[in-house]
Amino acid sequence: MKKKKISLVTGGGGMLGLQHATALLEIGYVVVLVDINDKSLKKNSIKLRKKYPKKIFFYKTDVSKETEVKSLALKIKKRFNKINVLINNAAIDYVPNSNLKQKKNFFLNSFENFPLERWNKELSVGLSGVFLMSKYFGKLMKKNEANVIINISSDLSVIAPNQKLYNHLKSFKPVTYSVIKFGVIGLTKYLASYWAKKNIRVNALSPGGVFNFQDKTFVKKLRNEIPMGRMAKVDEYKGSIKFLCSNDSSYMTGHNLVVDGGRTIL
């Protein structure tokens, strides 16, 4: 009897979390979705269960809290006794929005006025969450099976944000986003080296911007920075996920796979 392959996706209630889960289901994985947002988590689970009724499980979890991650790991161990693929996708992101009414001469997300409390909260999810999930779920990966950790980063892990994209919104891309995404790449390389002989491959996927009906002026500006002249479609990273989880990438570890329409080559 063929062994079940078990995967886990954090940020499973989100737009890309749904796509990552779909990619895994299409190549035969059982998928565990994890998110702090119970409503969106259940919504995505219901969508996926229509086609894959016996392959979707979900748990509400705050990946920034060690007690909750540890508890989740115990539940997964009891239910499946292992994990084969971990996708660290959870993050707090800033979405450009023209509906926000700003005060005169006040810009959102300015570095000089960025609150330490917000810095700590966003890093605790986007970076510490990757550390905690990898720490506890790496222990559940069996040496005699193929294991993969994919850390979702960004094209902004290799370039700085162009703040001109946001000036019409009287805003900046927050400092936390860049720090988190650069940090994720550093953690990816560290874990790839650390676990190289334990049959755990660790890679990062760095997507470019995904079109989701953002502010029209922002979209137009960003398109002009991308050689392919458009933002990514929501399902265009499924192939990358499948590749990174398959034997086709069996000799790849510690790599940052940038899929951004060519933005970072300019």
PEWO-V750541 format. One record per residue. N is the residue number from 1. RES is the residue in one letter. OMEGA is omega in whole degrees, -180 to 180 (999 if undefined). Layout:
# PEWO-V750541
n:N res:RES omega:OMEGA
n:N res:RES omega:OMEGA
This chain:
# PEWO-V750541
n:1 res:M omega:-177
n:2 res:K omega:-180
n:3 res:K omega:175
n:4 res:K omega:175
n:5 res:K omega:-173
n:6 res:I omega:179
n:7 res:S omega:179
n:8 res:L omega:-179
n:9 res:V omega:174
n:10 res:T omega:-173
n:11 res:G omega:-174
n:12 res:G omega:177
n:13 res:G omega:-176
n:14 res:G omega:-178
n:15 res:M omega:-180
n:16 res:L omega:175
n:17 res:G omega:177
n:18 res:L omega:-179
n:19 res:Q omega:178
n:20 res:H omega:180
n:21 res:A omega:179
n:22 res:T omega:179
n:23 res:A omega:180
n:24 res:L omega:178
n:25 res:L omega:-178
n:26 res:E omega:178
n:27 res:I omega:167
n:28 res:G omega:-179
n:29 res:Y omega:161
n:30 res:V omega:-175
n:31 res:V omega:172
n:32 res:V omega:178
n:33 res:L omega:-180
n:34 res:V omega:178
n:35 res:D omega:176
n:36 res:I omega:-179
n:37 res:N omega:-175
n:38 res:D omega:-177
n:39 res:K omega:-179
n:40 res:S omega:178
n:41 res:L omega:179
n:42 res:K omega:-180
n:43 res:K omega:179
n:44 res:N omega:179
n:45 res:S omega:179
n:46 res:I omega:179
n:47 res:K omega:-176
n:48 res:L omega:-178
n:49 res:R omega:178
n:50 res:K omega:-180
n:51 res:K omega:-177
n:52 res:Y omega:-171
n:53 res:P omega:-176
n:54 res:K omega:-175
n:55 res:K omega:-178
n:56 res:I omega:175
n:57 res:F omega:180
n:58 res:F omega:-180
n:59 res:Y omega:174
n:60 res:K omega:-176
n:61 res:T omega:172
n:62 res:D omega:-174
n:63 res:V omega:179
n:64 res:S omega:-179
n:65 res:K omega:-175
n:66 res:E omega:180
n:67 res:T omega:180
n:68 res:E omega:178
n:69 res:V omega:179
n:70 res:K omega:178
n:71 res:S omega:178
n:72 res:L omega:-180
n:73 res:A omega:178
n:74 res:L omega:178
n:75 res:K omega:-180
n:76 res:I omega:178
n:77 res:K omega:-180
n:78 res:K omega:-176
n:79 res:R omega:-173
n:80 res:F omega:-179
n:81 res:N omega:179
n:82 res:K omega:168
n:83 res:I omega:179
n:84 res:N omega:-179
n:85 res:V omega:174
n:86 res:L omega:174
n:87 res:I omega:178
n:88 res:N omega:-172
n:89 res:N omega:-175
n:90 res:A omega:179
n:91 res:A omega:171
n:92 res:I omega:-175
n:93 res:D omega:175
n:94 res:Y omega:-180
n:95 res:V omega:178
n:96 res:P omega:-173
n:97 res:N omega:-179
n:98 res:S omega:-178
n:99 res:N omega:179
n:100 res:L omega:-179
n:101 res:K omega:-176
n:102 res:Q omega:174
n:103 res:K omega:179
n:104 res:K omega:178
n:105 res:N omega:177
n:106 res:F omega:180
n:107 res:F omega:176
n:108 res:L omega:172
n:109 res:N omega:179
n:110 res:S omega:-177
n:111 res:F omega:-176
n:112 res:E omega:-177
n:113 res:N omega:-175
n:114 res:F omega:-176
n:115 res:P omega:177
n:116 res:L omega:180
n:117 res:E omega:179
n:118 res:R omega:176
n:119 res:W omega:-178
n:120 res:N omega:-178
n:121 res:K omega:-177
n:122 res:E omega:176
n:123 res:L omega:-179
n:124 res:S omega:179
n:125 res:V omega:-171
n:126 res:G omega:-178
n:127 res:L omega:178
n:128 res:S omega:178
n:129 res:G omega:177
n:130 res:V omega:178
n:131 res:F omega:-177
n:132 res:L omega:-180
n:133 res:M omega:179
n:134 res:S omega:-180
n:135 res:K omega:-174
n:136 res:Y omega:-177
n:137 res:F omega:171
n:138 res:G omega:179
n:139 res:K omega:-178
n:140 res:L omega:-179
n:141 res:M omega:-176
n:142 res:K omega:-176
n:143 res:K omega:-178
n:144 res:N omega:176
n:145 res:E omega:177
n:146 res:A omega:-177
n:147 res:N omega:-176
n:148 res:V omega:168
n:149 res:I omega:176
n:150 res:I omega:177
n:151 res:N omega:-179
n:152 res:I omega:180
n:153 res:S omega:-175
n:154 res:S omega:172
n:155 res:D omega:177
n:156 res:L omega:169
n:157 res:S omega:-180
n:158 res:V omega:175
n:159 res:I omega:175
n:160 res:A omega:177
n:161 res:P omega:173
n:162 res:N omega:-175
n:163 res:Q omega:177
n:164 res:K omega:179
n:165 res:L omega:-172
n:166 res:Y omega:-172
n:167 res:N omega:177
n:168 res:H omega:177
n:169 res:L omega:-176
n:170 res:K omega:-176
n:171 res:S omega:173
n:172 res:F omega:166
n:173 res:K omega:-174
n:174 res:P omega:-179
n:175 res:V omega:-177
n:176 res:T omega:-177
n:177 res:Y omega:-180
n:178 res:S omega:-179
n:179 res:V omega:180
n:180 res:I omega:-175
n:181 res:K omega:173
n:182 res:F omega:179
n:183 res:G omega:178
n:184 res:V omega:179
n:185 res:I omega:178
n:186 res:G omega:179
n:187 res:L omega:177
n:188 res:T omega:-179
n:189 res:K omega:178
n:190 res:Y omega:-177
n:191 res:L omega:178
n:192 res:A omega:178
n:193 res:S omega:-176
n:194 res:Y omega:-175
n:195 res:W omega:-175
n:196 res:A omega:-177
n:197 res:K omega:178
n:198 res:K omega:178
n:199 res:N omega:174
n:200 res:I omega:175
n:201 res:R omega:-178
n:202 res:V omega:179
n:203 res:N omega:176
n:204 res:A omega:171
n:205 res:L omega:-179
n:206 res:S omega:179
n:207 res:P omega:166
n:208 res:G omega:-179
n:209 res:G omega:179
n:210 res:V omega:-179
n:211 res:F omega:179
n:212 res:N omega:178
n:213 res:F omega:176
n:214 res:Q omega:176
n:215 res:D omega:-172
n:216 res:K omega:-180
n:217 res:T omega:176
n:218 res:F omega:-179
n:219 res:V omega:-180
n:220 res:K omega:179
n:221 res:K omega:-178
n:222 res:L omega:178
n:223 res:R omega:-179
n:224 res:N omega:179
n:225 res:E omega:-174
n:226 res:I omega:-179
n:227 res:P omega:179
n:228 res:M omega:171
n:229 res:G omega:179
n:230 res:R omega:172
n:231 res:M omega:-179
n:232 res:A omega:170
n:233 res:K omega:-172
n:234 res:V omega:-176
n:235 res:D omega:-173
n:236 res:E omega:177
n:237 res:Y omega:179
n:238 res:K omega:179
n:239 res:G omega:179
n:240 res:S omega:178
n:241 res:I omega:180
n:242 res:K omega:179
n:243 res:F omega:-177
n:244 res:L omega:179
n:245 res:C omega:-172
n:246 res:S omega:176
n:247 res:N omega:178
n:248 res:D omega:177
n:249 res:S omega:-173
n:250 res:S omega:-180
n:251 res:Y omega:-178
n:252 res:M omega:173
n:253 res:T omega:-178
n:254 res:G omega:-175
n:255 res:H omega:173
n:256 res:N omega:-179
n:257 res:L omega:-179
n:258 res:V omega:-179
n:259 res:V omega:-166
n:260 res:D omega:-179
n:261 res:G omega:179
n:262 res:G omega:-175
n:263 res:R omega:-173
n:264 res:T omega:178
n:265 res:I omega:-178
n:266 res:L omega:999
